[in-house]
Amino acid sequence: MKISVKAMGALMKISVKPMGAPIESKQPREVDMPLVEIDLLEGRAQAELDAISDAVHEAMVAVLDVPPRDRFQVITERSPGYLRFDPNYLDIDRDEGFLLIRITLAAGRTTDAKQAFYGRVAGLLAQRTGMRTDNLAVVLVETEREDWSFGRGQASYLELPRDAWR
């Protein structure tokens, strides 16, 4: 069971939601548009890179309400020395299996949706690649619709009709 408490002046609003209840993924306005950047040390098999890519995308579709065809990813394998991280930051034990995922996406997801996404992507990666979840760092970078152009020199999400996005 999840209990949320909000202070509202002298009053408090308490809402209770059973665990496992659907997570509201978005604020009232529509949001989509991810760009995923995945950094990892070189040396992983192509099948593992594919599994990482698929797990990240599946978690975004399931939890962050990203359209299935909205898949733009850059996977960068780095030589040792070109991906640096603290192996014990926040008392989390990281090793050469470390994976850094940066997702640039439209602003508007709720905190609950973001937290559910972190858990979902970690679980899928552990299940499909055997990755230790201690080796995963995820950063969500929020932008606005006018910050995206997918070609033709257009502000795509401002100039194209909404039905063209999905």
Backbone bond lengths (Angstrom), bond angles and torsions (degrees), N, CA, C in turn:
res aa  C-N    CA-C-N  psi(-1)  N-CA   C-N-CA  omega(-1)  CA-C   N-CA-C  phi
1 M - - - 1.444 - - 1.521 108.02 -
2 K 1.305 117.25 137.50 1.455 123.06 178.66 1.514 108.47 -111.50
3 I 1.321 115.81 131.15 1.461 120.65 179.33 1.513 107.82 -117.50
4 S 1.323 116.79 126.56 1.456 122.37 176.57 1.514 108.64 -113.27
5 V 1.328 116.10 137.96 1.456 120.97 178.46 1.517 108.10 -125.60
6 K 1.338 117.35 128.51 1.460 122.61 176.99 1.513 108.79 -122.02
7 A 1.301 116.47 129.46 1.459 120.53 175.26 1.514 108.65 -83.15
8 M 1.311 116.38 129.78 1.461 121.55 179.75 1.525 107.46 -131.96
9 G 1.346 115.65 84.35 1.460 118.84 -175.71 1.521 108.55 65.76
10 A 1.327 117.04 -128.66 1.457 121.15 179.45 1.529 111.22 -84.39
11 L 1.339 117.82 -8.48 1.457 121.94 -178.74 1.516 110.25 -100.51
12 M 1.305 116.37 156.98 1.457 121.06 174.61 1.511 108.77 -125.96
13 K 1.314 116.15 136.50 1.455 121.85 176.92 1.524 107.59 -103.37
14 I 1.307 117.33 125.73 1.453 121.79 179.71 1.519 107.80 -118.28
15 S 1.340 116.10 128.20 1.456 119.83 175.34 1.517 108.10 -123.64
16 V 1.311 115.53 141.50 1.452 121.81 -179.00 1.518 107.79 -120.52
17 K 1.341 115.12 129.15 1.457 120.40 -179.47 1.520 107.40 -129.96
18 P 1.336 118.19 127.42 1.462 119.09 178.37 1.521 110.59 -62.87
19 M 1.347 116.52 144.80 1.461 120.79 175.95 1.519 107.78 -61.78
20 G 1.309 116.53 142.49 1.445 120.82 -179.05 1.520 112.81 89.00
21 A 1.353 116.83 -7.83 1.461 119.51 176.75 1.524 108.18 -67.47
22 P 1.337 118.30 152.41 1.469 119.83 -179.10 1.525 111.41 -55.83
23 I 1.313 115.11 140.19 1.462 122.01 178.12 1.520 107.20 -89.88
24 E 1.303 116.95 127.94 1.468 120.73 173.27 1.518 105.55 -72.80
25 S 1.343 117.34 115.88 1.456 120.16 -171.11 1.521 113.71 -85.83
26 K 1.327 117.93 -22.21 1.459 118.25 -171.15 1.524 111.31 -131.59
27 Q 1.310 113.11 154.50 1.442 120.41 166.77 1.525 105.58 -69.42
28 P 1.315 120.51 176.78 1.463 120.52 -174.75 1.520 116.46 -55.86
29 R 1.333 120.68 -27.45 1.462 119.79 -177.29 1.532 110.58 -90.05
30 E 1.338 115.75 160.28 1.464 121.81 -179.73 1.525 110.50 -71.08
31 V 1.318 117.01 142.82 1.463 121.86 175.49 1.525 109.72 -140.35
32 D 1.305 116.86 144.20 1.452 123.36 176.80 1.517 107.48 -150.03
33 M 1.305 116.91 -140.59 1.455 128.08 161.58 1.529 117.54 63.84
34 P 1.305 119.65 63.92 1.462 117.80 175.51 1.530 113.43 -92.38
35 L 1.300 116.47 149.26 1.455 124.36 165.80 1.516 104.86 -125.16
36 V 1.327 116.68 118.45 1.466 122.05 -175.14 1.515 109.57 -104.30
37 E 1.332 115.80 130.51 1.459 122.18 174.01 1.518 107.25 -121.82
38 I 1.327 115.79 124.20 1.462 121.73 -177.37 1.522 107.70 -119.60
39 D 1.327 116.29 122.26 1.459 121.93 177.70 1.517 109.13 -114.26
40 L 1.329 115.49 134.99 1.459 121.18 179.21 1.515 109.19 -155.17
41 L 1.314 116.53 163.75 1.452 120.02 177.80 1.521 109.63 -73.36
42 E 1.332 116.19 145.71 1.456 121.25 -177.52 1.525 111.27 -66.00
43 G 1.346 113.58 158.06 1.446 118.55 173.74 1.518 115.14 115.56
44 R 1.325 118.21 2.89 1.466 119.87 178.84 1.523 109.91 -88.06
45 A 1.311 114.94 149.06 1.455 120.76 179.15 1.527 110.30 -68.83
46 Q 1.339 116.20 154.28 1.468 120.91 178.74 1.521 110.99 -58.34
47 A 1.318 117.99 -38.00 1.471 121.41 179.38 1.527 111.13 -61.88
48 E 1.327 117.31 -37.38 1.458 120.50 178.09 1.531 110.81 -70.53
49 L 1.334 117.28 -40.31 1.467 120.25 176.66 1.527 110.29 -61.84
50 D 1.327 117.36 -40.76 1.464 121.39 177.09 1.526 110.99 -63.13
51 A 1.330 117.01 -42.03 1.467 121.16 179.78 1.528 110.97 -64.97
52 I 1.327 117.18 -38.82 1.468 121.30 176.90 1.524 109.39 -63.18
53 S 1.314 116.13 -49.90 1.465 121.73 179.86 1.531 111.06 -56.32
54 D 1.324 116.03 -48.92 1.469 120.81 -178.25 1.529 111.89 -64.36
55 A 1.329 117.37 -41.07 1.468 120.97 -178.86 1.524 111.32 -63.59
56 V 1.330 116.40 -43.29 1.466 120.24 179.62 1.525 109.96 -63.49
57 H 1.317 116.22 -46.59 1.471 119.53 -178.63 1.526 111.05 -64.90
58 E 1.323 117.17 -44.14 1.467 120.14 179.66 1.528 111.37 -59.60
59 A 1.324 117.46 -42.26 1.468 120.78 178.95 1.527 110.99 -64.29
60 M 1.332 118.02 -39.34 1.467 120.96 178.88 1.526 110.94 -65.07
61 V 1.327 116.87 -42.66 1.466 120.83 179.99 1.521 110.01 -64.89
62 A 1.336 116.58 -45.21 1.460 121.23 -175.22 1.524 113.38 -71.06
63 V 1.322 117.05 -38.84 1.468 119.79 -170.71 1.522 113.93 -108.34
64 L 1.326 117.64 -36.17 1.467 120.56 -175.64 1.523 112.74 -99.37
65 D 1.322 117.24 5.73 1.462 123.49 176.58 1.527 112.24 59.84
66 V 1.334 115.96 40.68 1.453 121.87 175.96 1.530 107.94 -84.71
67 P 1.327 118.71 133.71 1.464 120.17 177.55 1.538 110.45 -60.79
68 P 1.324 118.25 139.99 1.471 120.73 -177.82 1.524 114.35 -55.59
69 R 1.329 118.73 -34.17 1.468 119.61 -177.83 1.532 112.91 -84.93
70 D 1.314 117.69 -2.62 1.469 122.18 179.73 1.532 108.38 -88.21
71 R 1.321 115.73 73.77 1.464 121.24 -174.14 1.520 109.49 -123.98
72 F 1.319 115.14 105.74 1.455 122.32 176.47 1.525 106.62 -131.61
73 Q 1.337 116.30 113.84 1.459 121.38 -175.42 1.521 110.18 -135.35
74 V 1.323 115.34 143.81 1.460 122.50 172.53 1.523 105.84 -123.57
75 I 1.319 116.28 118.10 1.465 121.03 178.15 1.522 107.08 -108.36
76 T 1.318 116.01 121.73 1.460 121.02 -177.11 1.513 109.64 -119.41
77 E 1.329 115.30 117.19 1.454 120.83 173.68 1.523 107.52 -89.32
78 R 1.300 115.85 129.96 1.461 121.07 -175.23 1.525 111.27 -114.08
79 S 1.315 115.54 143.87 1.464 121.16 173.34 1.524 108.87 -69.52
80 P 1.323 117.35 152.04 1.472 118.43 174.58 1.532 109.15 -54.12
81 G 1.299 116.58 137.45 1.457 122.08 -176.84 1.512 112.76 98.37
82 Y 1.350 117.75 -16.83 1.458 121.52 179.92 1.529 112.90 -107.35
83 L 1.301 116.41 -0.57 1.463 121.90 170.15 1.517 105.29 -132.19
84 R 1.308 115.52 102.58 1.464 121.10 -174.95 1.513 109.70 -111.16
85 F 1.320 116.32 135.97 1.451 122.49 -178.60 1.516 108.45 -152.95
86 D 1.309 115.98 152.83 1.458 121.15 177.18 1.527 107.83 -78.54
87 P 1.322 118.17 121.11 1.461 119.58 -176.01 1.532 114.59 -70.46
88 N 1.344 117.29 -9.49 1.467 119.70 -177.90 1.521 113.93 -133.84
89 Y 1.328 118.51 17.45 1.465 121.13 -179.46 1.524 109.98 -57.12
90 L 1.328 116.59 134.83 1.464 125.39 -177.35 1.526 112.12 57.82
91 D 1.328 116.24 28.61 1.467 123.05 179.26 1.526 112.53 58.45
92 I 1.329 115.89 35.11 1.459 122.64 175.14 1.523 106.86 -110.78
93 D 1.323 116.86 129.19 1.457 123.16 -174.19 1.525 111.24 -87.16
94 R 1.353 116.58 108.59 1.463 122.31 -179.93 1.527 109.88 -109.79
95 D 1.343 114.94 151.74 1.460 119.94 177.33 1.525 109.56 -138.71
96 E 1.338 117.42 -162.08 1.465 121.30 -176.24 1.525 113.23 -65.12
97 G 1.316 118.38 -6.84 1.463 121.98 175.02 1.518 113.54 -85.08
98 F 1.338 117.14 6.60 1.469 122.82 -177.06 1.529 111.49 -56.58
99 L 1.327 115.07 139.61 1.462 123.43 -178.94 1.524 107.64 -133.20
100 L 1.333 117.53 123.96 1.461 122.85 177.69 1.525 108.28 -109.60
101 I 1.335 115.78 120.85 1.461 121.22 179.42 1.519 108.52 -115.98
102 R 1.340 115.72 121.63 1.463 122.10 174.28 1.518 106.90 -112.28
103 I 1.319 115.71 126.58 1.460 119.72 178.96 1.517 108.02 -121.96
104 T 1.323 115.32 116.62 1.452 121.33 174.90 1.521 105.71 -94.72
105 L 1.336 116.25 124.90 1.462 120.45 -175.25 1.515 110.48 -150.71
106 A 1.320 115.35 163.67 1.457 120.68 179.67 1.518 110.05 -63.10
107 A 1.305 116.18 141.25 1.459 121.94 178.75 1.523 110.01 -65.16
108 G 1.325 115.64 151.60 1.451 119.15 172.20 1.517 116.28 134.74
109 R 1.326 118.96 -11.20 1.461 118.53 178.39 1.520 110.19 -71.27
110 T 1.319 115.16 148.33 1.459 120.00 179.08 1.523 110.16 -78.34
111 T 1.325 116.20 162.33 1.459 121.09 175.84 1.522 110.43 -61.17
112 D 1.321 117.87 -41.46 1.471 121.47 178.02 1.521 111.12 -59.39
113 A 1.332 117.28 -42.77 1.460 121.23 179.85 1.527 110.87 -64.87
114 K 1.325 116.83 -41.59 1.459 120.13 178.93 1.529 110.76 -63.18
115 Q 1.322 116.73 -45.10 1.458 120.25 179.22 1.528 110.94 -63.90
116 A 1.323 117.48 -40.17 1.465 121.09 177.91 1.530 109.96 -64.69
117 F 1.323 117.23 -37.47 1.455 120.78 178.35 1.522 110.88 -63.52
118 Y 1.340 117.36 -46.37 1.465 119.91 -179.67 1.532 110.32 -56.54
119 G 1.319 116.44 -43.98 1.455 120.26 179.41 1.520 112.44 -66.98
120 R 1.333 116.88 -41.79 1.465 121.00 -178.02 1.516 111.19 -65.72
121 V 1.326 117.64 -46.39 1.464 119.57 -178.38 1.532 110.21 -66.66
122 A 1.314 118.26 -39.09 1.470 120.82 177.92 1.528 110.43 -62.62
123 G 1.332 116.80 -44.10 1.453 120.90 179.59 1.522 112.56 -63.64
124 L 1.332 116.93 -44.20 1.464 120.46 179.52 1.529 111.64 -64.74
125 L 1.330 116.41 -40.87 1.462 119.33 179.43 1.525 111.42 -66.06
126 A 1.324 117.04 -40.94 1.463 120.50 177.84 1.527 110.48 -63.45
127 Q 1.321 115.53 -43.44 1.467 120.87 -178.30 1.524 112.21 -66.73
128 R 1.312 117.67 -43.09 1.463 121.02 -171.54 1.524 115.05 -91.04
129 T 1.338 116.65 -23.19 1.466 118.82 -177.38 1.523 112.78 -122.51
130 G 1.323 117.17 -8.77 1.455 120.08 -176.18 1.519 112.77 76.54
131 M 1.321 117.31 9.85 1.459 121.62 -178.80 1.522 111.15 -64.98
132 R 1.308 116.30 138.79 1.460 121.56 172.49 1.531 107.93 -73.14
133 T 1.318 117.48 131.40 1.466 119.77 -177.81 1.523 112.44 -66.68
134 D 1.337 117.81 -17.95 1.471 120.36 174.26 1.526 111.12 -64.60
135 N 1.319 117.63 -20.84 1.461 122.14 -177.32 1.522 113.65 -89.56
136 L 1.317 118.03 10.03 1.463 120.89 -176.77 1.524 111.11 -110.80
137 A 1.329 115.51 127.78 1.461 121.75 170.61 1.530 107.10 -124.09
138 V 1.322 116.53 132.41 1.466 122.03 -178.96 1.520 108.27 -126.27
139 V 1.325 115.87 133.24 1.455 121.77 176.65 1.527 107.49 -125.18
140 L 1.325 116.85 124.69 1.462 121.99 174.74 1.523 108.21 -101.15
141 V 1.323 116.56 125.45 1.463 122.83 -179.99 1.525 106.81 -115.37
142 E 1.318 116.89 114.54 1.468 120.91 -175.75 1.524 111.87 -92.59
143 T 1.339 114.73 140.46 1.458 122.01 178.94 1.526 108.85 -131.45
144 E 1.305 116.14 179.23 1.466 121.91 176.49 1.518 109.25 -107.53
145 R 1.310 117.60 165.95 1.466 122.13 -176.93 1.532 112.68 -59.03
146 E 1.313 117.92 -36.45 1.467 120.11 -177.87 1.530 112.41 -70.03
147 D 1.324 117.59 -6.08 1.456 121.97 -178.99 1.532 113.50 -87.31
148 W 1.337 118.79 4.55 1.459 122.05 -173.51 1.532 111.77 -121.33
149 S 1.333 115.67 130.92 1.468 122.39 169.92 1.516 107.15 -132.93
150 F 1.327 116.97 124.42 1.460 121.55 179.62 1.529 111.49 -105.90
151 G 1.302 117.36 16.65 1.456 120.99 175.80 1.512 112.31 136.81
152 R 1.333 114.63 168.62 1.463 124.18 178.15 1.526 113.53 62.39
153 G 1.310 117.76 14.93 1.450 120.55 -179.65 1.513 113.95 66.86
154 Q 1.326 116.93 21.60 1.470 121.63 -178.12 1.528 111.03 -101.27
155 A 1.317 115.59 149.57 1.467 120.90 166.09 1.528 104.63 -80.88
156 S 1.324 115.77 85.74 1.462 123.41 -165.72 1.522 114.52 -47.96
157 Y 1.315 117.17 -47.61 1.464 119.92 -174.99 1.528 113.19 -79.82
158 L 1.312 116.77 -7.39 1.457 120.05 173.90 1.518 111.06 -97.07
159 E 1.352 117.21 -30.41 1.457 121.23 -172.96 1.527 114.49 -99.65
160 L 1.325 117.56 -26.32 1.464 120.29 -178.36 1.530 110.48 -93.01
161 P 1.330 117.52 148.10 1.475 119.42 178.23 1.536 110.51 -65.68
162 R 1.311 115.95 147.34 1.462 122.85 -176.55 1.531 112.07 -54.56
163 D 1.328 118.57 -37.88 1.467 119.95 -178.18 1.528 112.25 -66.86
164 A 1.318 119.38 -17.79 1.458 122.61 177.06 1.533 111.37 -75.70
165 W 1.319 118.48 -18.40 1.462 122.31 -176.88 1.508 112.20 -72.34
166 R 1.302 117.73 -34.17 1.463 121.05 -174.91 1.492 108.57 -96.67
